[in-house]
């Protein structure tokens, strides 16, 4: 647990440094990095924020590690990468940066920070799709 806490602290420090030094990822850069991957994400205090499968044509499959998945799409708007999921009118926009440890993002509305924890295809469990 201490190792994970240290990784979170280092990631936050790198994020602050990187964010100040770099421009946000463009849609093309983001697409090239994520397409075909299943990435898990953490946030400060929550190493299990969620998991997302990035499919071709900017489609995604998201789960908050609860066994339920939501289909969606992502798009670029105002230097942010935004996500729109089925069943809701809400759009979630993130300013995304590439760091040595993967991608990190700040929510455009709340300021919440998330970071790529790892690439793990087995982490995506979608009981509502395959039951």
Secondary structure as UniProt FT lines:
FT   HELIX           2..21
FT   HELIX           27..34
FT   TURN            35..36
FT   STRAND          38..43
FT   TURN            44..45
FT   STRAND          46..55
FT   HELIX           56..58
FT   STRAND          59..63
FT   STRAND          70..77
FT   TURN            78..79
FT   STRAND          80..85
FT   TURN            86..87
FT   STRAND          91..99
FT   TURN            100..101
FT   STRAND          102..107
FT   TURN            108..110
FT   STRAND          113..119
FT   HELIX           121..123
FT   HELIX           127..130
//
